[in-house]
Amino acid sequence: MIGIAMAAAMLAAGPLCARAEPAAQGLACAESGFGIALAPTPERAQELARLVGEGEQRFKRYFARDPVPYAVVEREAGAPVEGREQALIKAGFTRVLPWLSNQAFAQGGLESLRRGVEASARAQGLTAEQTEAAVAQALARFSPQVSRGGMNNLESGALPHETGHLWYIEAYWPGVHADGQSHYGGPGPDWMDEVSAILMEGGDLAENRRLQFQAIYQGRSKSRLADYPVAELIDLPTFLHRVHPGKALQERIAQGGLGRPVNGQPIVLRGPEALSLGGRDAAIFYLQGRVFADFLVDRSGDPAIFASIGEAFGQGKTMEQWLAANGRAKGLADNVAELDRQWRAWLAARFGPPGGMRQPA
């Protein structure tokens, strides 16, 4: 009976699901505007399609074009996806995103948290009893995040984020796939690769990034990022030219340093383990990307400014070249040094002086 229900859901879903039927292999299918979601149940497929569909609308707003045909495929940890991916590509779905179920993602996060706490305990010379107590405390703090509500909120940002990477790369470098070799993501500058995904985020994630940036900028953060130097946080030239902080971790995974992903399964990193492996700099990079995107939209008055920048990067041009040709017309500087001054003035107007210090009266 389950198989009949899934087949009925696919037939009712529309032409994209009908096209994907040979590759679905027992998964339910639901359509968004430009792609599909495959999952073990019709309800789960529809939820994934809804979330990624919200990302589609953001992509159209910020990049002034439709996403390429795509498929999101949910499966449990370790379940093979490669054969299905090739079948979906053959059926016309240009990009395929493997997606872990909430249960598998939560389990991976818990395992990462345990590994990180145990490694920290070993470094401190804690006893086995002390280590287990530290692990228990960390897991208790983490439990709200892996509740149903916590996972749903995370997914509402993470799923559109990851599809955003794929849509952006395909839009400006058709047929090119991130290989983890020369670049973290696509062939263009790493900051724009990450911003293209950050712009797709929904739920509370976008606003949380803004608030975290603001707290660090004003010197009142109480998070593990609190001691990050404000001078580095607002250093725009470095942000625009740096290699993605996640690149070193990506290389380590590719070399098997953390255990190779099985059947394309993502490796989930959380807590101390994530921070020890470069997660701190990566977290800052995301905050910078969120607020810099806000700056570009606010200064230019054009949410689709990223379409113009993406076109330039797709043609092999640099940010400096884009600014020289388009900056003044967009309400921005025509060079990075002047853009940095505009950025700092905009931050001061929005958040006050850096470090939380007030100017003398």
Buried (B, 14 or more C-beta within 10 A) or exposed (E): EEEEEBBEBBEEBEEBBBBBBEBBEEBBBBBBEBBBBBBBBBEBBBBBBBBBBBBBBBBBEBBBBEBBBBBBBBBEBEBEBEEBBEBBBEBEBBBBBBBBBBEBBBBBBBBBBBBBBBBBBEEEEBEEEEBBEBBEEBBEEBEEBBEEEBBEBBBBBBBBBBBBBBBBBBBBBEEEEBEEEEBBBBBBBBBBBBBBBBBBBBBEBBEBBBEBBBBBBBEEBEEBBEEBEBEEBBBBEEBBBBEBBBBBBBEBBBEEEBEEBEEBBBBBBBBBBBBBBBBBBBBBBBBBBBBBBBBBBEBBEBBBBBBBBBBBBBEEBBBBEBBBEBBEEBBBBBEBEEBBEBBBEBBBEBBBBBBBEEEEE
